[in-house]
């Protein structure tokens, strides 16, 4: 009996902690940036450039958080009819990173929109 009551107490404590943290984040806005690329080196250099730009304008940055790499595999026959069992396999890897900027000012947003990033880097920006 005592163990069950302690479990209930710990659950109620964790619920109260979660509600306190949620009330702190309600007033703040978050700029969520998702960056995708086929080459991880180009991706890391562009993420570094984004973070340096945000920190130069005194913004609070969380990340970069590496997301799982998406792997697309393709199998192709070498010949049409004769060598049916001879096949080649190709794969594409899509690397992704996530950056959160907490309470961005207008200067930060303007600096991020005016940035020149290398080709092959896809950026998605969302306000939360």
N, C-alpha and C positions, 0 to 999 in steps of 0.2 A: 504494500500500500504506500509506503513512504517513497518508493522509487517512482511510482506513477505520479504522485503529487509533485515531486521534484521535476519530472519531465514536463508537467503542465506549467510549472513556474518558469522553467527555462524557455518554453515556447512563448509564454506571454511576455517575457522579458525581451526576446528577440523581436517580437511583433512591435513592441513599443520602440525599440531602437530603429527598426525599419521606418516607422512612421515619422520619427524625428528627422532622419536623414532625408526622407522624401520632402518634408516641409522646407528644408534648407534649399533643395534644388528647384523648387517651384518658381521662385523669383528670378532665377538665373537662366540665361539662354545659352545654348551650346551650338557651336558651328561644327558639324560633323563632316569630315572630309574623307572620302574613300578614294584611294589611288590604286589603279590597276596597270600592269604592264607585263609584257612577255619576258623582258630581261630584268633580272633582279638588281643588277648593278645600276642600271639607269633609274630604276624605281627608287632605290635607296638614295641616290644622289638627289633626285627631285624631292623626296620626302625631307631630306636634310635641308634643302633650299626653302621649302615651305615652313619648316620649324624655325629656321634662322630668321625668316621674314617676320613671323609672328612674334618671336621673342624680341626682335629689334623694336617693335611697337608696344612692348610691355604687356603682352597677352599671356594668359595662363594656358599652357599647352599640356595635354595628356596624350602620350603616345610617342612614337608610332607603335601601334599594336599590329603584329603580323597576323593576318587571317590565313586560314588554310589555303594552300596552293591548289588551284583547280587544274586537273590533268585530263585532257581530252586525248583519247587514243584512237587511231585510225588504222585499219588493216586493209591493204590493197593487194590484189592478185598481180603477180609479175607478168604472167601471160594469160591470154583469154581461155584457151582450151587445152593446150598440150600439158603445161606444167601447172596443174590445178593446185598442187600442194605447196608450190613455191610462192610465198607471200612476203610482203614487206610491211613492217609496222612503223608508224610514225606517231609522235605525241607532241602536243602543245601544252606548255605549262603557263598558267596565268597566275602571277604573283599579285597579292593584294595587301594593302596596309590601311590602317584606320587611324585618323588623327582627330582628336577633339580639342577645340579651342573654347574655353569657358569665358563667358561674358566678353565677346569680341566688340571692340569699338569700331566706329566708322572708318578710322584710319587703317585698321587691320584688314577689314573687308576690302577696302580700296586697294591696298598693297597686294593682297592675294589675287585680286582680279587682274591686276596689271602685270603679273609675273609671266615670264617667258620660260616655259618648260620644254624639254626635248620632245620630239615627235615619238609616238608610240606609247605615250603615257596618257591614260584616260582618268579624268578627275570627276567625281560626283560630289557636290556640295549640298548640304541640307541643314536647315535651321531646326533645332529641336527645342 
